[in-house]
Amino acid sequence: MGRPEVEVRRSKRRRRTVSAYKDGDRIVVMIPASLSRAEEAEWVETMLTRLEKSEQRRRPSDDALLQRAQGLSDRYLGGLATPESVRWVENQRSRWGSCTPGDRTIRLSARLQGMPSWVIDYVLIHELAHLLESGHDARFWAWVDRYPQAERAKGYLLGWSAAAKVEPPPSGDAD
């Protein structure tokens, strides 16, 4: 993939701070007008690196998802839920995630990419809990509720669904 288009905006009011953000496929870097061209080039590289690292944290690879799920299982589920694989999928439009206990696979909707990490962690915990309890009974929710941000994440997903005018899964389910 090529380098994104970069727009540098100089400001006479900006004295010391440099900031950057994505605007579609373009990166906007805002710098003080007093910086030299060399300083500008250095800051553009620094800000591109920072944005790329931030993006990687928000959109982890499938391998990173598996490691993350294993860490969450260890931390909140006593290490009892051990997935064989965890991956992003594009074909889930009505679910946030799904789990097949038989082959211990977990799939997360690509719609989650870019959401806060604690929301992705909640969906992972939800699907990991299905490796321990297949249904959505009280035992299942007791596992899920070990995650301290479970209620907050459910609210976030419900709010996202409402804003996107998408019918959420029933009763706050991730799947």
C-alpha positions as CSV (number, residue, x, y, z in Angstrom):
1,M,0.0,0.0,0.0
2,G,1.3,3.5,-0.9
3,R,1.9,6.4,1.3
4,P,-1.3,8.4,2.0
5,E,-1.7,11.9,0.7
6,V,-0.5,14.4,3.3
7,E,-1.8,17.9,3.7
8,V,0.3,20.2,5.9
9,R,-1.6,23.2,7.4
10,R,0.5,26.0,8.9
11,S,-1.0,28.2,11.5
12,K,0.4,31.5,12.8
13,R,-1.6,31.1,16.0
14,R,-0.1,27.6,16.7
15,R,3.1,28.1,18.6
16,R,4.5,24.7,19.7
17,T,2.0,21.9,19.2
18,V,1.8,19.7,16.2
19,S,-1.2,17.5,15.6
20,A,-2.5,15.1,12.8
21,Y,-5.7,13.3,11.9
22,K,-7.2,11.3,9.1
23,D,-9.6,13.0,6.8
24,G,-10.8,10.2,4.5
25,D,-7.8,8.9,2.6
26,R,-5.7,11.9,3.5
27,I,-3.6,12.8,6.5
28,V,-3.8,16.4,7.8
29,V,-0.8,17.6,9.8
30,M,-1.2,20.9,11.6
31,I,2.0,22.7,12.5
32,P,3.2,26.1,13.7
33,A,3.9,28.5,10.7
34,S,7.3,29.2,12.2
35,L,8.7,25.7,11.5
36,S,11.3,25.3,8.8
37,R,10.8,23.0,5.8
38,A,13.2,20.5,7.4
39,E,11.3,20.6,10.7
40,E,8.0,20.2,8.8
41,A,9.3,17.1,7.0
42,E,10.5,15.6,10.3
43,W,7.1,16.3,12.0
44,V,5.2,14.8,9.1
45,E,7.2,11.6,9.4
46,T,6.7,11.6,13.2
47,M,3.0,12.1,12.9
48,L,2.5,9.5,10.2
49,T,4.3,7.0,12.4
50,R,2.1,7.9,15.4
51,L,-1.1,7.6,13.3
52,E,0.0,4.2,11.9
53,K,0.7,2.8,15.4
54,S,-2.6,4.1,16.6
55,E,-4.4,2.5,13.6
56,Q,-2.7,-0.8,14.3
57,R,-3.9,-0.8,17.9
58,R,-7.4,-0.1,16.8
59,R,-7.3,-2.6,13.9
60,P,-5.3,-5.6,15.2
61,S,-4.4,-8.5,12.9
62,D,-5.9,-11.9,13.2
63,D,-2.8,-13.1,15.0
64,A,-3.0,-10.2,17.4
65,L,-6.7,-10.9,18.0
66,L,-5.8,-14.5,19.0
67,Q,-3.2,-13.3,21.4
68,R,-5.6,-10.7,22.8
69,A,-8.3,-13.3,23.3
70,Q,-5.9,-15.6,25.1
71,G,-4.8,-12.8,27.4
72,L,-8.4,-11.9,28.1
73,S,-9.2,-15.6,28.8
74,D,-6.3,-15.7,31.3
75,R,-7.3,-12.5,33.0
76,Y,-11.1,-12.8,33.2
77,L,-11.9,-16.5,32.6
78,G,-9.1,-18.2,34.5
79,G,-7.5,-19.3,31.2
80,L,-10.4,-21.8,30.7
81,A,-11.5,-20.5,27.3
82,T,-8.8,-21.4,24.7
83,P,-9.8,-20.5,21.1
84,E,-8.1,-22.3,18.1
85,S,-8.4,-19.1,16.0
86,V,-9.8,-15.6,16.1
87,R,-10.3,-13.6,12.9
88,W,-12.0,-10.6,11.4
89,V,-14.9,-11.4,8.9
90,E,-16.7,-9.1,6.5
91,N,-19.9,-11.1,6.3
92,Q,-21.4,-10.4,9.7
93,R,-24.0,-7.6,9.4
94,S,-26.3,-8.4,12.2
95,R,-23.8,-9.8,14.8
96,W,-20.8,-8.4,16.4
97,G,-19.2,-11.8,16.7
98,S,-19.7,-15.5,16.5
99,C,-18.2,-18.6,18.0
100,T,-18.2,-22.3,16.9
101,P,-17.4,-24.3,20.1
102,G,-16.8,-27.5,18.1
103,D,-13.7,-26.2,16.4
104,R,-13.1,-23.4,18.9
105,T,-13.1,-20.6,16.3
106,I,-14.2,-17.1,17.0
107,R,-15.1,-14.5,14.3
108,L,-15.5,-10.8,14.9
109,S,-17.4,-8.5,12.6
110,A,-15.1,-6.1,10.7
111,R,-17.6,-3.4,11.8
112,L,-15.8,-3.5,15.2
113,Q,-12.5,-2.3,13.7
114,G,-11.8,1.2,14.8
115,M,-14.1,0.9,17.9
116,P,-12.4,1.4,21.3
117,S,-10.3,-1.6,22.5
118,W,-12.5,-2.1,25.5
119,V,-15.5,-2.7,23.2
120,I,-13.6,-5.2,21.1
121,D,-12.4,-6.9,24.3
122,Y,-16.1,-7.2,25.5
123,V,-17.1,-8.9,22.2
124,L,-14.1,-11.2,22.6
125,I,-15.0,-12.0,26.2
126,H,-18.6,-12.7,25.0
127,E,-17.4,-15.1,22.4
128,L,-14.8,-16.7,24.7
129,A,-17.6,-17.4,27.2
130,H,-19.4,-19.4,24.5
131,L,-16.4,-21.8,24.7
132,L,-17.5,-22.4,28.3
133,E,-21.3,-22.1,28.0
134,S,-23.0,-22.5,24.7
135,G,-26.3,-20.6,25.4
136,H,-27.1,-17.3,26.9
137,D,-28.2,-18.5,30.4
138,A,-27.2,-17.2,33.8
139,R,-24.0,-19.2,33.9
140,F,-22.9,-17.7,30.5
141,W,-23.6,-14.1,31.7
142,A,-21.7,-14.8,34.9
143,W,-18.6,-15.4,32.8
144,V,-19.2,-12.4,30.6
145,D,-19.8,-10.1,33.6
146,R,-16.3,-10.9,34.9
147,Y,-15.2,-8.3,32.4
148,P,-15.5,-5.0,34.3
149,Q,-16.5,-2.9,31.2
150,A,-19.2,-5.3,30.0
151,E,-22.2,-3.1,30.7
152,R,-20.4,0.0,29.3
153,A,-19.5,-1.9,26.1
154,K,-23.1,-3.2,25.8
155,G,-24.3,0.4,26.0
156,Y,-21.7,1.5,23.4
157,L,-22.8,-1.2,20.9
158,L,-26.5,-0.3,21.5
159,G,-25.8,3.3,20.9
160,W,-23.7,2.6,17.8
161,S,-26.5,0.4,16.4
162,A,-29.1,3.1,17.0
163,A,-26.9,5.8,15.4
164,A,-26.3,3.5,12.4
165,K,-30.0,2.6,12.3
166,V,-29.1,-1.1,12.6
167,E,-31.2,-3.5,14.6
168,P,-28.9,-4.8,17.5
169,P,-28.8,-8.4,18.4
170,P,-31.5,-9.2,21.1
171,S,-30.8,-8.4,24.8
172,G,-27.4,-6.9,24.4
173,D,-25.9,-10.1,22.9
174,A,-22.7,-9.7,20.9
175,D,-23.9,-12.6,18.7
